[in-house]
């Protein structure tokens, strides 16, 4: 028995094909069937008149700081985004040596319009490298990926 069945939605599956009416069965957090689902779900949602899509990937975000204190990144997740890329603007919070933090904070105040107090008191600053930043005190369900293969020198950062 599926744990969830979404019924009667207009499915846009991300393949580029024509949207179609149908159902989606989900078991153990995974989509197991798309189309006509005859099985009853433990929970059912009537999506008549609604569009049902896979989660969206946001490839340009400014969550470098927020990801250390927010596990949901609400402004994206509330809009259907399930995956975000972080650190792809050429500036970010890793790598950064302790002596370069003030310069990086000043840079991010100007570039990202982030208040100094948010950065100095809101970030744990318990890293100097990308690998260390990926294990910083971010919420447990936050997944980190760095799109850069090598550190980008900025404001004396590594």
N, C-alpha and C positions, 0 to 999 in steps of 0.2 A: 504494500500500500504506500503510495507517495505521501510524504509528510506535508506537501503543499501542491495544490493544483491551481494554476491561474487559468481561468476559463474565459472564452469569448472575446479575447483581446485582438487587436490588430497588431500582428507580430512583424516587427522590422528586425531581422536577425543579424544585420551587419554584413551580409554577404554581397549586397548590392542588388539583390533580387527584388521583385515586387512585393510590397507588404501583403500579408494574407491574414485572414481570420483564423484563429485556432486557440489551442490550449497548450499549456506548458506544465509538465509534471516535474517535481523536484523531490529527490530522496537524498537524505544525508548531505544536504547543502549542494548537491549537483543536479543539473538538468539531466533528466533521464529520457524524456520524450517530448517532442514538439509536434503538434498537429491536432489530431482528434484523440483525446485522452478519455478512455472509457472508465478507468479505475477512479474510485472516489478518493479524495485526499483527506488526511487527518484535518487539514485546514483547507478551505477553498476561498478563492477571491474571484469575484465577478468583475472582469475588466472590460465589460461591454462599453463601447464608446471611447476606450482608452488605447493608447499605443504602448506596447510592451517591447522593450529593447534590452540588449545586453548592457552591462555597465559600461560607462564611457571612460576613456583614458584621457586625462588632462596632461598634455605634453609640455605645457608652459605654466608653471606655477611659481609662486613666491612664498612657499611654505617652509623655507629653510629654518627659520626660527620657530614658527608656530608648531611644527611637527614635534618639537621637543616637549610641548606641554598639552597638545591636543591629539587624541587618538582618532578623532572623527573628521577633522578638517571640515567642519560643518558647511562652510559656504560652497564647497564642492560636493560633498556627499549628499547634501540635501537636494542637489540637482542631478543625481544619478551617476556621479563620478565614483568609480570604484578603485581606480589606480591613478596615482599622480607621479610625475617625475619631479625630482627636487635637485637643485644645484645646476641647472642647465642654462643659467643666464650669464655665466662667466664670473659671478660673485656669489659667495655663499659663506657659511660659517665654518667650513672645514676645507682645507687644513688651516690651522691658525695657532701660532705659538703664543704663549701668554703675553709676551712683550708687544705683540701686534694687535691685541684685542681692542685697545682704545682707538687705534687708527681704523680698524675694521668697523667698529661701532659708529664712528663718525661717517665713514663711507656709506654704511647702510642707512644711517639717518637721512642722508642726502638722496641716495639712489632709490631706496625703497620707502622713504618717509616713515621709518619706524622710530618711535621715541626711544631715546637713550635709556631711560629707566626700564623699558620693556626688555631691551637687549642685555643690559648689565645685571638686572635682577631676575629676569625671566628665563634666561638661558643658564644651564648648569655649568657651561664652560669646562667640562671635564674631559676634553679631548684636545689633541694637537694635530691628528691625522684623520684621513677619511675612515680607515678601519676603526679607530677609536670613536669617531663620531657616530658610526653605525651601531655602536653598543652603548651610547650615552644613555642617560636616564629618560629616554623617550617612553611613552606609554607602551605597554607590553604588546599590543596588537598593531604597532606601527612597523611597517616593513620599509627598509631603506635600500635604495639603489643609487649608486653614483654613475652618471653617464660619462664622466670624464675618466680617461685612462691614466692621466698623470696630473699632479697638482698644478693649478694655475696660480702663479705668483701674483699676489695682490696685496698692497699695503704691508709688505714685510711678512706676509703669511708664508710659511714654509717655502 
